[in-house]
Amino acid sequence: MLTKLYADHSYLLESGLLYETDVAFFKRVSEDMDDSDASLALYQLSDYLCRYYGKKVIILLDEYDTPMQEAYVNGYWEELVGFSRSMFNAAFNPWLERAMMTGITRVSKESIFSDLNNLKVVTTTSDEYATSFGFTEKEVFEALEECHLSEEREQVKHWYDGFMFGTHSDIYNPWSILNFLDTRRYTTYWANTSSNSMIGKLLREGNRQIKEKFERLLCGESIKSPIDEQIVYNQLDGNERAVWSLLLASGYLKVLSYEQYSEIPEGNQPQYELSITNLEVKLMFRNMIGQWFSAAESDYNDFVKALLLGDVDAMNEYMNRVALLTFSSFDTGKHPSGKSEPERFYHGFVLGLMVNLQNRYYITSNRESGFGRYDIMLEPKNETDDAIIIEFKVYNSRREQSLQDTVQHALEQIKEKKYETELLDRGISKKRIRRYGFAFCGKEVLIG
């Protein structure tokens, strides 16, 4: 980017306004320049342009935090943050008239803009410029009418509406709307514009609470959480509030309602009610989850078929293959152990079921029923399918001789805790309820 920027302004070399040292610096700006020159590149170019035009410069910096997202995902955050601090602080220099930056995180707490003065921050919770971040519903409906697509209003709203800025709701994503008007086809336009690698990492490697709430979001429910707009990337791991704040700032979640400080006891944080923004985003999440299982996609699909048929032998065969190929994807590597892997895999497994069976079953996890909390429950949407209860157990060598003992303990827990109570209360007979115990030992699984 810096190399191209200097190439675009190469006319400055012929202006007669640059000193020999300036010319030498100009020529050093290249793909293989050192970090010192790179961090000063915007500072120096601002000086050169100010001399040439006799006016201070305006800097427009789009998606300033994208390199930080990549650094967080790929493990070189500390190396990048030092360079970014030097470059950005040099960019806001004596020759600057004003600057505008865009990103999904606030700049003030990242500590890379320590020399920044007169800062004005506008976020998703600000009213200012709210209708400038996207198309209003009035603008979208007028565009549909002009394109003779007025009959598509409800579908367009279902797919692409849902963004909220400050108190302004029904803001639409311009990129998605423009593409729909061009192609007249419903698909995930905006979700395909980035790799979403950071979002995937946070959800895949998140703790139990994060995955449970994400499961609820995928089921169309809402969650409540405080929001912190001052997100620090290197503090994201395991920080549940930061995860939901980042998803909100990224546009993947929307605010349904929120508490005012005047409505809550002093010292408490306002709770925000959040849900997935729209169908486009929901499908993006479903595709993302499917990719987590891509290495074992065939075996996973075969396992789901075996589960529906009640074929325990086939379930064991396919699930052991799936576990072998996907356990590492759900383990952060910081605390590798026999216990942490099944815990992470279990939640990923639930999400995988949702992707494959959500149209056929109501899928819930870790909910109260009877005298405890079941791990997974599949409630059929039609009377021809059986209900399914699944309990996960990790092999305990002090109490159990084999994985078969672990399976038996899981099945006994389902019976003793009366997990089927919720299903019976909904009119599903005991004959239509199947119960499975999943026993884990490292990457080995036994189902019974």
C-alpha positions in Angstrom: 0.0 0.0 0.0 2.8 2.5 0.9 4.8 1.6 -2.1 1.8 2.3 -4.4 1.0 5.5 -2.6 4.5 6.8 -3.2 4.4 5.6 -6.9 1.1 7.6 -7.3 3.0 10.7 -6.1 6.2 10.2 -7.9 5.8 13.6 -9.6 7.1 15.1 -6.4 10.6 13.9 -7.3 10.6 16.4 -10.2 9.1 19.3 -8.3 12.4 20.7 -7.1 10.9 21.0 -3.6 12.6 17.9 -2.1 16.1 17.9 -0.5 18.6 15.2 -1.3 17.8 13.4 1.9 14.1 13.6 0.9 14.8 12.1 -2.5 16.9 9.3 -1.0 14.1 8.5 1.5 11.5 8.6 -1.3 13.5 6.0 -3.3 13.9 3.7 -0.3 10.2 3.3 0.0 9.7 -0.2 -1.6 8.5 -3.7 -0.9 11.7 -4.5 0.9 12.1 -1.3 3.0 12.9 -1.7 6.7 10.4 -1.1 9.4 11.9 2.3 10.3 11.3 3.7 6.8 7.9 2.2 6.6 6.8 3.7 9.9 7.9 7.2 8.7 6.4 6.9 5.2 3.1 8.7 5.8 4.8 11.3 8.0 7.3 12.2 5.2 4.7 12.1 2.4 2.5 14.5 4.3 5.4 16.9 4.5 6.2 16.6 0.8 2.5 17.1 -0.3 2.1 20.1 2.0 5.2 21.8 0.4 3.9 21.0 -3.1 0.3 22.2 -2.7 0.8 24.7 0.0 -2.0 23.1 2.0 -2.2 20.6 4.9 -3.2 17.1 3.9 -6.3 15.0 4.6 -5.7 11.3 5.4 -8.5 8.8 4.8 -7.7 5.4 6.5 -10.2 2.7 5.8 -10.3 -0.5 7.9 -7.4 0.5 10.0 -7.6 -2.5 12.2 -7.7 -5.2 9.5 -4.0 -5.9 9.9 -4.5 -6.3 13.6 -7.3 -8.8 13.1 -4.9 -10.9 10.9 -2.1 -10.5 13.5 -4.4 -11.8 16.2 -5.5 -14.8 14.2 -2.0 -15.7 13.0 -0.2 -15.1 16.2 2.0 -12.0 15.6 0.1 -9.4 17.5 3.0 -8.1 19.6 5.2 -7.7 16.6 2.6 -5.7 14.7 1.3 -3.5 17.4 4.8 -1.8 17.9 5.1 -1.1 14.2 1.5 0.2 14.0 2.0 2.5 16.9 5.0 4.1 15.3 3.4 4.4 11.8 0.0 5.8 12.9 1.4 8.2 15.4 3.8 9.5 12.7 0.9 9.8 10.3 -0.9 12.3 12.5 1.7 15.0 12.1 2.1 18.8 11.9 1.1 18.8 8.2 -2.2 17.1 8.8 -5.5 19.1 8.4 -7.8 16.3 9.5 -8.1 12.5 9.2 -10.9 10.0 9.1 -10.4 6.4 10.0 -12.8 3.4 9.8 -12.6 0.1 11.6 -14.7 -2.2 13.8 -12.9 -1.3 17.0 -12.4 2.0 18.8 -8.9 3.4 18.6 -8.5 4.9 22.1 -7.8 1.7 24.1 -5.5 0.0 21.6 -2.6 2.1 22.8 -1.4 2.6 19.2 -2.7 6.2 18.9 -1.1 7.6 22.1 -0.3 10.9 20.3 -3.7 11.4 18.8 -5.5 14.6 19.9 -9.0 16.1 19.2 -10.4 12.6 18.7 -14.1 12.1 17.9 -15.4 8.6 17.9 -18.6 7.5 16.3 -19.7 3.9 16.9 -22.7 1.6 16.3 -24.3 3.0 19.5 -24.0 6.6 18.3 -26.8 8.5 16.8 -24.6 10.9 14.8 -24.3 9.9 11.1 -26.5 6.8 11.9 -28.4 7.0 8.6 -25.1 7.5 6.7 -23.7 4.1 7.5 -26.2 2.3 5.4 -29.4 2.6 3.3 -32.5 3.5 5.2 -35.6 1.4 4.6 -37.2 4.3 2.7 -34.2 4.4 0.4 -34.2 0.6 -0.1 -38.0 0.5 -0.9 -37.7 3.4 -3.3 -34.8 1.6 -5.1 -36.8 -1.6 -5.3 -39.8 0.3 -6.8 -37.5 1.9 -9.4 -36.2 -1.5 -10.4 -39.8 -2.9 -10.5 -39.1 -5.2 -7.5 -41.6 -3.8 -5.0 -43.0 -7.3 -4.5 -39.6 -8.3 -3.0 -39.8 -5.9 0.0 -40.5 -8.5 2.6 -37.8 -11.0 1.4 -35.2 -8.2 1.1 -36.0 -7.1 4.6 -35.7 -10.6 5.9 -32.3 -11.1 4.2 -30.6 -7.7 4.5 -32.3 -5.5 7.1 -31.5 -5.5 10.8 -28.6 -3.1 11.3 -29.1 -0.5 14.1 -27.0 2.6 14.7 -27.8 4.5 17.9 -31.6 4.7 18.1 -32.0 4.3 14.3 -33.2 0.9 13.3 -33.9 -0.7 9.9 -30.6 0.2 8.3 -29.6 -2.0 5.4 -26.2 -3.1 4.2 -25.5 -1.1 1.0 -23.2 -3.7 -0.5 -25.8 -6.4 -0.2 -28.6 -4.2 -1.6 -26.6 -3.0 -4.5 -25.6 -6.6 -5.4 -29.2 -7.8 -5.1 -30.4 -5.0 -7.3 -27.8 -6.0 -9.9 -28.2 -9.8 -9.8 -31.8 -10.1 -8.4 -30.6 -13.1 -6.5 -30.7 -13.8 -2.8 -27.3 -14.8 -1.4 -24.7 -13.9 1.1 -23.0 -10.9 -0.6 -21.6 -9.1 2.3 -20.5 -12.2 4.3 -18.3 -13.2 1.3 -16.3 -9.9 1.4 -13.9 -11.1 4.1 -12.5 -14.3 5.5 -14.2 -13.9 8.8 -11.2 -15.7 10.2 -11.1 -13.8 13.5 -14.8 -14.3 14.2 -14.4 -18.0 13.4 -11.4 -18.3 15.8 -13.2 -16.6 18.7 -16.3 -18.8 18.3 -14.5 -22.1 17.6 -12.0 -21.7 20.5 -14.4 -19.9 22.9 -15.3 -21.3 26.3 -18.5 -23.2 27.2 -20.5 -20.0 27.9 -19.6 -18.5 24.6 -20.6 -21.6 22.6 -23.8 -22.1 24.5 -24.9 -18.5 23.9 -23.9 -18.8 20.2 -26.1 -22.0 20.0 -29.0 -19.9 21.2 -28.4 -17.2 18.7 -28.3 -19.8 15.9 -31.7 -21.1 17.1 -33.2 -17.6 16.6 -33.1 -16.6 20.3 -31.5 -13.5 21.8 -28.9 -13.2 24.5 -28.1 -10.5 27.0 -24.6 -9.1 27.7 -22.8 -5.9 28.7 -21.0 -4.3 25.8 -17.5 -2.8 25.8 -16.8 -0.7 22.7 -13.1 -0.4 23.7 -11.9 -3.8 22.6 -8.3 -4.8 22.8 -7.4 -7.6 20.5 -4.7 -9.3 22.6 -7.3 -9.5 25.5 -10.0 -11.3 23.5 -9.2 -14.9 24.5 -11.9 -16.2 26.9 -13.4 -12.7 27.3 -17.1 -13.3 26.7 -18.1 -9.6 26.8 -15.4 -8.7 24.3 -16.6 -11.4 21.9 -20.2 -10.2 21.8 -19.0 -6.6 21.6 -16.8 -7.4 18.6 -19.6 -9.3 16.9 -21.9 -6.3 17.4 -19.2 -3.8 16.1 -18.7 -6.1 13.1 -22.4 -6.0 12.2 -23.0 -9.7 12.9 -25.3 -9.0 15.9 -27.9 -6.3 16.3 -29.3 -4.6 19.5 -32.9 -5.4 20.2 -33.1 -3.4 23.4 -30.8 -2.0 26.1 -30.8 -0.6 29.6 -30.1 3.0 30.4 -27.7 3.8 33.3 -30.6 5.6 35.0 -32.6 2.3 35.0 -30.0 0.1 36.8 -28.4 0.1 40.3 -25.3 2.2 40.6 -22.1 0.2 39.7 -23.9 -2.2 37.4 -23.3 -2.4 33.6 -26.2 -2.0 31.2 -27.4 -5.2 29.6 -27.9 -5.3 25.8 -30.3 -7.8 24.2 -28.6 -9.1 21.1 -29.6 -11.3 18.2 -28.2 -12.3 14.8 -28.6 -9.4 12.4 -30.5 -11.0 9.5 -30.7 -14.2 7.4 -27.6 -13.3 5.4 -25.5 -13.3 8.6 -27.2 -16.4 9.9 -26.3 -18.3 6.7 -22.7 -17.0 6.9 -22.4 -18.5 10.4 -23.9 -21.8 9.2 -21.4 -22.0 6.4 -18.6 -21.1 8.8 -19.6 -24.0 11.1 -19.8 -26.4 8.2 -16.2 -25.5 7.3 -15.0 -26.5 10.8 -16.0 -30.0 10.0 -14.8 -29.9 6.4 -11.9 -32.3 7.0 -14.5 -34.9 8.1 -17.5 -33.7 6.2 -18.3 -37.1 4.6 -17.9 -39.0 7.9 -19.9 -36.4 9.8 -22.8 -36.6 7.3 -22.7 -40.3 7.6 -22.8 -40.1 11.4 -25.9 -37.9 11.2 -27.6 -40.4 9.0 -26.7 -43.2 11.4 -28.0 -41.2 14.3 -31.3 -40.7 12.6 -31.5 -44.4 11.8 -30.5 -45.4 15.3 -27.6 -47.5 14.0 -25.2 -47.5 17.0 -22.4 -49.5 15.3 -22.3 -47.0 12.4 -22.5 -44.1 14.8 -19.4 -45.4 16.6 -17.4 -46.0 13.4 -18.1 -42.5 11.9 -17.9 -40.5 15.2 -14.4 -41.9 15.9 -13.3 -40.7 12.5 -14.8 -37.3 13.0 -13.3 -36.9 16.5 -9.8 -37.9 15.2 -10.0 -35.3 12.4 -11.6 -32.4 14.3 -10.6 -32.5 18.0 -7.6 -30.3 17.3 -9.7 -27.7 15.5 -11.6 -27.1 18.8 -8.6 -27.0 21.1 -6.7 -23.7 21.6 -3.5 -25.6 22.3 -2.9 -23.6 25.5 -4.2 -26.3 27.9 -4.3 -29.5 25.9 -5.8 -32.3 27.9 -8.2 -35.2 27.7 -10.9 -33.1 29.4 -10.6 -29.9 27.4 -10.8 -31.5 24.0 -14.1 -33.3 24.5 -15.5 -30.1 26.1 -14.6 -28.0 23.1 -15.6 -30.7 20.6 -18.9 -31.3 22.3 -20.0 -27.7 21.7 -18.7 -27.8 18.1 -20.6 -31.0 17.7 -23.8 -29.3 18.8 -23.3 -26.5 16.3 -22.7 -29.1 13.6 -25.9 -30.8 14.4 -27.7 -27.5 14.1 -26.3 -26.9 10.7 -27.4 -30.4 9.5 -30.7 -30.9 11.4 -32.2 -27.6 12.3 -34.9 -27.9 9.7 -35.9 -31.3 11.2 -35.4 -30.9 15.0 -35.5 -28.3 17.7 -31.9 -28.6 19.1 -31.0 -27.4 22.5 -28.1 -28.0 24.9 -27.3 -27.6 28.6 -31.0 -26.8 29.5 -32.8 -27.8 32.6 -35.2 -30.8 32.5 -36.2 -33.1 35.3 -33.6 -32.8 38.0 -30.6 -31.6 36.1 -29.2 -30.2 32.8 -29.0 -32.5 29.8 -26.1 -32.1 27.3 -28.1 -32.3 24.0 -31.7 -32.7 23.2 -33.2 -33.1 19.7 -37.0 -32.6 19.7 -38.6 -33.6 16.4 -40.7 -31.2 14.4 -42.8 -34.0 13.0 -44.4 -37.1 14.5 -42.5 -39.6 12.4 -39.1 -38.8 14.0 -37.9 -40.0 17.4 -36.7 -37.5 20.1 -33.0 -37.9 21.1 -31.2 -37.2 24.3 -27.4 -37.3 24.4 -25.1 -37.2 27.5 -21.3 -36.7 27.2 -18.9 -38.2 29.7 -15.1 -38.2 30.0 -13.5 -41.5 31.0 -12.4 -41.5 34.7 -9.8 -44.1 35.4 -10.3 -44.0 39.1 -14.0 -44.9 38.9 -14.3 -46.8 35.6 -12.7 -49.9 34.1 -13.5 -49.1 30.5 -15.3 -46.7 28.2 -18.2 -49.1 28.4 -18.5 -48.1 32.1 -18.4 -44.5 31.1 -21.2 -45.0 28.6 -23.3 -46.8 31.3 -22.8 -43.9 33.7 -24.0 -41.4 31.1 -27.1 -43.5 30.4 -27.8 -43.9 34.1 -27.6 -40.1 34.6 -30.1 -39.5 31.8 -32.5 -41.9 33.6 -31.8 -40.7 37.2 -32.1 -37.0 36.3 -35.3 -37.7 34.3 -34.1 -35.6 31.4 -37.0 -36.9 29.3 -39.4 -34.8 31.4 -39.4 -31.9 29.0 -40.2 -34.1 26.1 -43.0 -36.0 28.0 -44.6 -32.7 29.0 -44.8 -31.9 25.3 -46.7 -35.1 24.5 -43.8 -37.2 23.1 -44.2 -40.8 24.3 -41.4 -42.7 26.0 -41.3 -45.1 23.1 -40.3 -42.2 20.8 -37.4 -41.1 23.0 -33.9 -42.5 22.3 -31.1 -42.0 24.8 -27.3 -42.2 24.0 -24.2 -41.9 26.2 -21.0 -40.6 24.5 -17.8 -41.7 26.3 -14.5 -39.9 25.6 -10.9 -40.9 26.3 -8.5 -38.7 24.5 -9.6 -38.9 20.8 -11.4 -42.2 21.3 -15.2 -42.2 21.5 -17.7 -44.9 22.4 -21.4 -44.5 22.0 -24.0 -46.7 23.6 
